[in-house]
Amino acid sequence: MGTPKAEARAPDPFELLLDYERRSLAHQPGRPELVEAPGHWRGVGFRVGRHRLVGAFGDVLEIINLPPLTPVPGAQPWMLGLANVRGSLYGVVDLKQFLEGERSAVNEGQRVLLVRQPGGNVILLVDELYGQRAFNDAHLVERPEQFDGRYASVVSRAYRLGDTTWGVLDIPLLCRTPEFRQAAA
């Protein structure tokens, strides 16, 4: 007969936690110069109608649930109303209706983008939110023809990931357009 085999024993929970701590302390996170490397761009992805768009992180201040709205008499149809968010009043714009002339479907729990605008921030209603998207120069494409009409003046460039084209919505430019600034009907 041979020597008896050592039985496998379950690791001690405390030793396991110590191992996790050692590995965690030894781990070096990605360096900022690699995350913000030249040729890399990140933003918040969303859908408006049939278009996939992305807005720069610096322009999107917050993603929140659609707050209760107070209609504004005499406003353009795309101006849904005013919303009180933590004591501050913001105009709420249906981005699809502004860009395409067609009303977005609003549902409970819908997320909206609180964006930076000179003279006062604004909330943009989008059809669907995708979260963070990252691109590099290899994904950059000429502005596709699908971004026509009002999109053509506010989509500054586009990236292609797989079969999906993401237009970069120039939020500061959108907010400066005379039509957007004139919400009164």
GIBELMO-V330503 format. One record per run of one state. SS is the DSSP state (A for helix, B for strand, O for the rest). FROM is the first residue (numbers start at 1). TO is the last residue. If there is no record, write none. Layout:
BEGIN
ss:from:to
SS:FROM:TO
SS:FROM:TO
END
This chain:
BEGIN
ss:from:to
O:1:12
A:13:26
O:27:31
A:32:35
O:36:39
B:40:48
O:49:50
B:51:56
O:57:59
B:60:65
O:66:69
B:70:70
O:71:74
B:75:75
O:76:78
B:79:85
O:86:87
B:88:94
A:95:100
O:101:110
B:111:115
O:116:121
B:122:125
O:126:127
B:128:136
A:137:139
B:140:141
O:142:149
A:150:154
B:155:161
O:162:163
B:164:169
O:170:170
A:171:176
O:177:177
A:178:181
O:182:183
B:184:184
O:185:185
END
